[in-house]
Amino acid sequence: MAIHPHARLTQDRLHPRITDLWFALRGLGSVAGFMQSGAHPDDETSAMMAALRFRDGLSTSYACSTRGEGGQNDLGTEAGTNLGTLRTAEMERACERLDMRMWWLSVSPDDLITDFGFSKSGAETLGKWGRDRTLARFVDIVRRERPDAICPTFLDVPGQHGHHRAMTEAAHLVMQAAADPSFTDCDLPVWTISKLYLPAWGGGGGAYDDELPPPPATVTVPGKGTDPVTGWSWERIGQHSRMYHTTQGMGQWMAPADERDWPLHLAESRVGADRGAITDNLPTDLADLGLPAAARALAETQAAFPDTGAIFAAAANALSLIRAGTDTVAPEHRHRLTRKQAELARVLRIASETQVHGLPDTALLRPGETTRLAIEHRPATYGTSTIAVLLPDGWQQSGDRIGPKADTSPSDPYPTLWDPLAPARPALAVTLHTDKIEATSEVPLDVTPLVAPPVAATLSDTKQLINLAKPLAPIRLRLRDVHPADATPALTLPSGWGQDWSGSGVTLTPPADLSAGLTTAPLTLDHHPATTERLISHPHVAPRLSCAPAVLKLRAVSVDLPQVRTGYIGAGNDRLDHWLSAMGLMPKILDNQLGDTDALNDIDSLVIGVFAFRARPGLAAFAPRLRSWVEDGGTLVTLYHRPWDAWDPDTIPPRRIEIGQPSLRWRVTDETAQVTHLAPGHPVLNAPNQIGPEDWAGWVKERGLYFAKSWDDAYQPLLAMADPDERPLHGALLSGDIGKGRHNHVALGLHVQMENLVPGAFRLMANLLARR
């Protein structure tokens, strides 16, 4: 996992000293703290937080409940914990751009505080997360961060995501609980939040549909204008941050016309009404804490820009004054001084013109292994600089080699705090020395080494489908990345299964009398439970390691197959081609043949995967050919698309299909919702497999999403379903006989169900592919 020089150069190019120094100076402007809270990575109001930090100098933070495990993935096939791991890394990069601390309520991949899928109810959400657990975690974060004001991103109103509503309710509760010494679920010193704000704007749009208007604005955070040095607007800086949420397809170009202000509603205050700014009645500078000389020194430090020598001298003076005056400041305010000292240490390092880089030879280590750490150091122009290596608990250093001890746990994919001034360790400590002060700041390594589990192996595919409607055949699996390399592998299988380990894998022989059901087979190495590790690596984030018990799941189900030649066009967001092959239908992949008018000549049935019209630029232009192919007798199956996925309702499907929005109104989140067959005799529900109640059992996450809202008379809705206390929706599965062919549009989450080996999903997919 060596880092390519181009990756280092790209990162280097993003951090010119002059802009790093400018933005580091901006954080010296205030001692007040502002925390935003939300439910998912990307819920933060990035442009507002950029203005509060880089214009107003506030100490900013974000408290997020989940890692976004249940969201969509516009980037690849990561799902569940793997997606949560990736979105955690994305959120950290987004926070890095905003110089904002990041706190998580969810502490582990198996935490009950998780993104379990879309919810329409705050009560349901807190019921699943655990109301007491959620509040205790939130109180712990508030008492550690000590913000003066908090502001949830969304309102607690019907029509809003239930996860958002739960976090807004929790923000009201934490106002009281964090300040209550009798709150028994957290033993940290109490902290009194001075203000609770709510957004005075609605949360409607493509996804949500607030049923109540926002509260009146009592104060406004100005959002228009530009940073005086870079020329970037606060909206533009916000999008610099949001572009790291790549799995959610975020990051837009913001023109001057897109700039906006941010109205807020003061919902609760312990310090009186605002007079026009969110910092009213709060400590705003060191003079308010009784250190006027230090306050002047901070102002002089900022005013000295861009003279690095003058900045260095003024910052050293400010740091000296703060240290000398700390004991005179009331204890409840000393955390503000601690933060200012860390910010000044960073300013001193940048202004000193020293440069430090740390690069390990190996970025993936097993317990007991070591790697050489190469340190590059350009000495300081002002003062002198020394470098030390900061190691995590359980690590050791010998000379220029570092590594985890033999009993060190694997790297945590779900760290609970990210702090721009305290990077993940191992890191480098840079200490600046003058005749008056010493100041230490921390610098991340160019690549942070990851600790892999000591007993690990990866099966080529941990989920297998066995179609009992076809002759049973041996299952061949490859085994790779075995640690220890000479360990003997074995799968714990029920009686009757055969397993023959040879070469780099195993051949499994199902018993002749295998019946329908799910078989779970843990993998062992020398009789020790093995772990499967997945290195999650994308160019926009630092690599992460996601680990889980190595377990093979085998689903046996009888799926009668239509006699068709199948094709598939995907976006890289599902594995429909894999599952079609597992069923016994070997699809022809047409992703790179969209310009070939003859590509469909030998295809009877074609599946287009989720988001494909957005991800495959040539696919929209191919739509007229698809239409004529269907009219000539082809069977087209389209999986769900969002309205913004280049889905033109009049030109993309063979006949008009409009996808409903806001999407909250056009989805069924209850995976156990009753499914009614509106056309029980329709072929899609009967041939070659008769779809019955058992096929709707065992579904996960949800029934479906992005349902159709309206459609041409050529289509017939086949299913009705609803969330509790809502009207039934009919747009989950449409089937239209068009010319000699058929188009089936499916807003059910079939690809998710297949990944979770839900039998009914395979049986329904086979029917969808049958020719008219």
N, C-alpha and C positions, 0 to 999 in steps of 0.2 A: 504493500500500500504506500509506495513512495510517492511523494508529491512532485508533480511535473514543474519544471522551472516556469512555465507559462502561468501556472496557477499562482505561484509566488509573485510573479511580476504583475499579474492582474490585481492581487490583493495590495501590492505595494503601490500601484497606480491609484488605487482608491484612497490612499492616505498621504497626500502631500503634507509636509510638516506645517505649512502655513495655514491650511484649513483645519487640520487637527488641533493646532494651537488656538485658532480663533474659536472653534466650538468648545474647546476645553475652558477657555476664558469665560464663555457665556454662562457656564454653570456656576460661576462665582457670584452671580448677581442677586441671589436671594437665599434666605435660610428657611423659607417655607416649603412644605412638602405637599404634593398633590398625587393622590392614588386613583387610578381608574380601575374598575373591576368589570369582569366579563366572564363568559362561559367557555369561550373557545379561543384558540390562537387565531388572530385576525379580527377579534371583536374590538380591539383598541381603536380609538379615534385618533389616528396617527398624526394628521395635520395639526389638530389642536394640541396634542402632546408635544409636537415639534415646536410650536410657538411658545408654549409654557416653559419649555426647557431652554431653547436657544435664544429666544427674545427676552423672556421674563426672568430666566435664571432659576426657576423653581426646581426643587428636587422631585423628580417624577418616578412613578412606579406603576406597575400593572399587576393586579391579582387575578389569576385565571383559574377557573375551577377544573376544567378538563384539558386533555391533550388533543382533542379533536379526532379521536379514534374513529368516530362514526361518520365522519364527513365524506364528501366526494374526494376523488384524487384525480386532478387534471393532468398529473405528471406521469403516473405509472400505475403499477398494480399493487403497491403497498396498501394494506388494509389492516384494521384492528390495531394491535399493539405496534406493528411495523409502521403504520401510518401515524400513530401517536408519537412514535420516536422521531419520525421525519418532521412532523409539524412542531415538535418541541425544538428541534434544531432550527427550523425556519423562524420560529418566534424569537429565539435568541439573536439571530442575525437581524431581525427587524428591530429588536430592542437596542442592538449595538448602534444602529444608525441613529436612534433617538436618544442615546445615552441614558437609557431608562432601565431601572431594576425590574426584574421579572420574578414574580412569586407564583407558585402553583399550589392549589389545594390538593390535587391528585398527586399521590406520592409514589405510586408503583403501578406497573402494568396490570396487576390484578386488583387494583383499588376499586371500591364500589362507587367512588366519585369518578365517573367515566362518561364519555360521550357515547351513550348507549343507542344513539340514533335520534332522529327528529322527534321532538315532543311538543305537544300543544298545550301542556299544562305545567305550571310551576309546582303545583301540589304533587303531581305524579313524579316530577323530577326530584323534588326533595324527598319523596317517599323512597325512591330508588337509591339516591345518594346517601340518605340518612340525614334527617334534619339536624340532629344534635352533632353528628360528625362534621357536617358542612360548616356549622356555626363555630365549632371548636377550632377547625383548621383556619377559618377566616380570622377568628380572634387571635390566634397564634401569629398569623401574618401581620395583622395590624399592630400588635404589641411589639413585634420586631421592627417593623418599618417605621412606625410612629408618624403617619401622615397627619397633616393638619386638616385636610379635606379629602373626601372620597366622592367618587361619581361613577355609578354604574353606566354602562354604555347604552342600555335599552330601558324601556319602561315596562313596568309590570302591568300589562293590559292585555285583554283578550285579543287574539290575532297575532300575538308575538310568540316567538320560539319559547317553549317551556323552560329550557335551560337558561335563557336570558331572564325570564321572569323570576326564576328561582334565585339567581344571583342578585337581582334588584331587591327582592324581599330580604335576602341575607344581608344586603348593605344596610337596610333599616335596622335589622336585628343587631348587627355588629356595632352600630353606634352606641347601643346601650351595654351590650355584653363586654366589649373591650374595656370599658371604663368601670365595670362592676367588680369590686374586689371579692365578691361572693361567688363569682362565676368559677365553678370548680373544674371545668374541663381544660383549663390552661393555667399553669402556675407561674407565668411570666408577670413582671410588674405591669400594673394596669396602664392603659393609655387612653386619654380622652380625645376623641376626634372632635374638632371644633365645628366642622361644617359637613353636611351631606347635600350634595347637589344631584339633581336629575337632569337629563337632557331635555331641553325645551324644544325639541324637534321630534317629528314622528319617525317611527321605524318601519314605515311601509316601503313598498318597492317590489322588486322581482320575487322576493322570497316571503316577506311578511306583510301583514295587513292590520295594523293597529286599529282596533275598533273605537278607541277613545282618543280625543285630541290630546296633544301634549300639554303639560302645565304651562302657565305663563312664564315668560322669561323675567328673571329678576336681576340678572347681570349677563353681560356678554363678553366672551373672550374674543378679541379682535382676531380675525384670520386673514385679512387682506394685507397686501404689502409684501416686501421682500427682505431677505437677510441682506444687510448693507455690504458685506464683503463678497459673498458668493453670487449674489443676485438671484438666488433661488427663492421662490415663494414658499410659505409654510406648507401650502398644499403640495408643492413639488417635493419638498423634503419628506413630507408624509408618504408620498408615493415611492421615493427612494427606499423607504422602509417597507412599504406594503408589497413591493415587487418580490421580496423574499418569501412571501406566502404563495409560492409557485404552485403548490398542490391545489390551491384554491383559485388559480387563474387570475391572481391579482397583480396590480401594478398598471397604472394608466398615465398617459401624458396629460398633464393639467395645464391648460392655457390660462392667461390672466382672467378670462371670463368665468373660469371655474372656481375662482377664489370665493370664500364665504366666511362669514363670522360664525361663532359658536355660542348660541344662546343657552343659558343654564338657568335652572330654577332652584333657588335655595329652599330645600325641603325641611331641613332642620339646622339650627345653629345654636351653639352655646356661647357665642361671642357677639350676638346682636346682628342686626341687618347689615347687608352690604351697602356701601355708598356708591358703588360703580365698578368695583374690581373684586375678584375672588380673594385677593390678599388683604382686603380690608379687615381690620381688627385682628390680624395675625402678626407675629414677629416677621419682619421682612428683611432686616439686615442685622449685622452684628451690633450696631448701635442700640437696637431694641433689646439686646441681651446684656447691655452694659459694657460693650467693648467698642467705643466710638473710634479709637485710634486704629484698631484692627479693621473696622469698616472702611475707614479712609484708605488704608493700605490696600484693601481689596479693590477699591475703586481705582486707585493708582495703577494697580496691576493690569486691570482691564484697559485703562486709558493708554498704557504704554505700547499697545499693539501698533505696528508689527515689529517694534524694536526688541529682538529677543534678549539682548543684554539687559535692557531696562526692565523688561517683564521679569526676568530671572531675579534681579535685585529686589524689585517690588514684591514679588511673590515670597521670596525668602524673608523679607521684613514682615509681611502679613502673617506668615506661618509662625514666626517667632513671637509676634504679639498675641496670637491666639493661644499658643502654648503657655505663655506667661499669664494670660488672663483666665485660663480655664477654671481654676479653683474659685474664681469670683462669680461664676455663672451658676444659676440655680441648676441643681442636678437634672430636673426634668427637661432642660434645654441642652444638655451637654452632647446629646447625639448629633445636634446640628453642628457643633464644633468638630466632632469626629469626622463628619462628612466633608466639612470645609477643609480640614487638614488633608484628607485623602485627595480631594480635588486639587488642592495646591501642590501636593507632591507630584501629581500628574502634570500640572502646568510646568513645574520646575524641570521635570524630565524632558518634556518636549522643547521648552525654551532653551535648555542647556545644549541642544543640538546633538546630544548623544543618540546613537542608534544601536538597537539591540535586537538580535534575532536568535531564536533557538530552534534547531531542526534535528529531530531524532532520526537515526539511520533506519529504524524499524518502527512502524506506527501501530502494530498489532502484536501484543506480547501475551504469553501464557504466564501464569504464576511461576516465579522462580527464574524467568528469563530476564535478560538485560539488553539494553541498546545503548550505543554511543550517542551522546547528546552534543552536537556541534553548536557552539555559541559564537556568533559574530558580534563584535562590539566595536563601534566607532566611539572613541573617547569624547567626553563632554568638552565643549568650548568654554563653558562657564562652570567653575567648580570642577570637581573630579567625580567620576562615577565608578562604582564597583558593582559586580553582578554576583548574585547567588541563585541557586536553584531551590525552588519551593516544591516539595514533594507532597503527594497525598498521604493520608494515613495508610500504613501497610506497604510503603515503598522504601527503597534503600538506594544509596548512592555510593559508588566506589570510583574515585577519580572522575573520569568523564563518562562513566557508564551509570545508568539508572535503570530501575525496573521494579516490578512488584515482587514482594516476598511470596514464599510458597503457599501461604494461606490467604492471599489477597482475593477478595471477591471480584467477579467480573464488573466491568464498567456499568454504571447506572444509566440506563437510557432515559430515566425520568428524574433528573435532578430537580430539587424543589426551589432553588434560587439561582438566578443568573444576575451577576453584578458586573457592570463594565469596569469597576475599579478593583475587582477581586476575581480574576479569571479562573476557570477550572484548572486545577493542578494535575500534573506538573506545570509550573510556570516559572518565570524569571522575576526575581526581585532586583530592581535597579535602585541603588542608593546614591543620591547626590550629596556630596560633602563640600561644605565651605567652612570658613573659619568661624561661622556663627551657627550654622544649622546642619542637621542631617535630615534628609527626607527620602522615604522609600515608597516607590510605587511598583505595581505589579504589571507584568507584560505577558500575554499568552504566548505559547510557543507557536511557531508557524503551523505545526501540526501537533495536536494533542494525542499522545499515544493512548490506545485503548487496551484494556485488559480483557482477554478472552477466557472462557471457562477452561478448566484443566482437562475435563473429560467431555469431548465434543465430537460430533460427526454430523454430516449432512446427507440425508437421503435425497435422491434426485427428485422425488415427489412424495410428499408425506400424506397426500390424499389420493385415494384410488377408487375408481368406479368399476364395479364388476356387473356387467349386464347379463342377468340370468336368462334373458331371452336368446342369447347367443351361446354357442358351445364354450364351456369354460376353458380358459387358456392360462398358461403360466404367466406370472407377473415378474418382469425383470426390472430391478431397481439398482441404480448405481449408488455407491457410497464414496464420499470424498471428504477431504479435510478431517481425517481421523486423528484424534489426539487422545492418548498416546498413539503413535503411528503403528506400533506392533500389537495393539490391543485386539482381542478377539471379540467380534461383534455378534450379537444375537437379538432376535425379535421375540418378544414374549407373546406367542400366538396360541389360540385355543387348540385343543386336540383335533387331529385330522389334517392340519395344515402342514405342508412340507416347506422347508427352507434350506436351500443349498447355497452356501457362501463359497464363492470362488472368484478369483481375480479381484476386481474392484467393485463387486456388488453381490447381489443375492437374487436367486430365482425362487419365487414363492409359488407353490402349487396349491390351489384351493381344494378343499375336500369335494368329492363327487356329489355329496348330498348337501352342499352349501345352500342355506336358505336365506331369504331376504333379511336384511338387518345390517347393523353397524358393528364392525370389529375394530377394537382399539388395541394396538400392539406397541408397547414401549420398546425402545431400543436400548440395549445395554452394551457396554464395553468392559470386558473382563468382569462381568456381573455388576458393574456400577452403572447407575442410570446416566444416560448420555444427554447432552444438551445440543440443541440445534442453534447455530448462530447465523445471523444474517447481517452482513455488512451493508448498511444503508448509506450509499454514497452518491451524491449528486453535486454538480459543479457549484451550485449556489449556497451550499451549506457545508459545515464540517462533517466528516464521516461519523457515523454512530453505529453502535453494535446493539442489535436486538437479539435477545436470547430467550429460548423457551425449551421445555422438555422435549426431547426427541421422541416423537410418537407417530406411528403410522396409523392412519385411519382408512379402513376399507369398507365401502358401502356397497352391499349387494342389493340390486333392485332389478325387477323385470321391466324392461323398456322395449316394446315392440317398435321396430324402426320402419319408416316409409322407404320405399324403393326409389330413392332420389339421388341425384348427383348434387352435392352441396357446395356452396361457396361461402366465403366469409370476408368481410371488410371490417377492420377494427381500428380503434384509436390508441391501443395500448393501455386501455383502462379496464379491460376485462380479459378473460381467458376462454372466451366462447369457442375458439378454434380447438383448444386443448380438450374441452369437455365434449365437443361434438365428436372428436376422434375417440375419446374414451367410451362414448356410447356405441361406437361402431360406424359412425358416419365420418368419412375422411374428407374434410373440406378442402377445397382449393382456395388458397389465399390470394386474393385479388388486390391487395393494398397497392401494389406497384403497377397495376394494369388498368388504371382508371382512364387512361387515354386511348385504350384499345377498344374499338367498337365491337370487336369479335370476342371480347373477354367472357361474355356470358353465353356464348354459343353452346358450350357443353355443360351448362349449369341448369339444373331444374329448380333448385331452391337456394336462395341467398339470404344470409343473415348479416345485418349491419349493426355493429356493436354500439354501446353507449358513447355519445359525444363524437361519433365518427365524422359527422358532417362538419363539425368545427375543426377537428384535428387533421382531416384529410382535405386540403384545399381543392383538389381536383374532383372531389366527390359531388359537390353541388352542381358542377358543370356536367357531371355524368347522369344527373337525375332524369333528363329527358330520355336517355337510353334506357334507364331503369323502367321508366313508365311504359315505353313501347315494349320492352321485354316482358313486363307483367301482362300487358294487354295481349301479347302473343302466347301466353300460357305459363309464364314463370310464377313462382311463389316467392314473394318478398317478405322478410321478417325484419322489422326495425325495432330495436330496443330503445328505451326512453332517451329522449333528448330534452335539453332545456330550451326555452324560447330563444336564448341568446347563443345557442350552439349552431348558428347559421341555419336554423330551421325556419325556412319561409313556409308558412302553412299552405300557400298556393302553388309553390313551385317544387318543393322537395318531395312530399309524398305523391303517389300516383293520383290521388284525389285529396281535396282539402282536409287537413287535420290541424286544428288549432290547439296548442298546448296551453293549459290554464296557468295563469299567474294572477296574484302572488301565489307562489307554490304551496304555501301553508294551506291554502284552500283546496288544493288539488293533489292531495296525497292521503294515504291511510297509514298512520304510524303504528297502529296496533297490529303486531304480527299475528295475533290470534283472532283478528276480526272475522266475523262470519262472512263467508263468500257465497253469494247466491248466483246460480246459473240462470241468466236471463233467457238464454236460448238453449235449453237442455239437449235439443236434438242436433245442434250445429256440429258439423264434422270436426272442427277444431277441438271440441270437447269429447269426441267419441272415437276418433280413428287416427292412428291404429291403436291408441290406448283410451279406454274409457276413464275419463277424469271424474273422480268422486271425492267425497269429503276427506278421505285419507290422504289425498294428494295436497290438501291445504293444511295438513298437520305438520308441526315441527318447523315452521318457517321462523326465520330469525330477523331481527332488527326492524322490519316493517313489511307491509304487504307490497307497497309500491309508491311511486312518487312521479311528479311531473305528468299527471294524468291529462288526457285530452279533455278539453273544455267543450269543443264543438267539432262537428265533422260532416262531411258530405253524406248525402243519403245513400251513397254506395256502401257505406260501412254500417255494420251491425254491432252494437255493444253486446258482449257476451257475458259480462260479469257485473255484479253490483256488490259494493262493500262500503263500510263506513267506520269511522272512529266513533267512540261512545258519544251519544247525544248529538250526533251530526247526521245530516241527510245523506242518503246513499249516493255514492259516485259511480258513474257508469263508464268512465273513460279509461279504465285500467287495461282493457283488452278489446281492441276493435278488429273486426275481420270484414274485408270488403272483396266481393267478387267483381273484378275489373277486367272487362274483355273476356279472354279465355283463362286468365290467371287470377291470383289472389294476393292481397296485401294484408298482412297481420301486423298491427302496431301494438307493441307490448310495453306498458308502463309498469309492469310488475318488476321487482328487482330480481330477475331470473339469474343474472350472473352472480349475484351475491348468494343466492340460495344454492347454486351449483357449487360454489367454493365451500359452502358449508354442508355439502353432500345431502341436501334435502331431496328425497326421492321424487316428490311431485314435480319439481322443477324440470327434471330430465324427461319425465313422461310427457309433460306439457310441451316442452321444446320439440320433442319428436313429432307431436301432432301439428305444431305450428309449421313444420317443414313439409308436411304432406302436400302433394299436388292436389289441385282442385278436381 
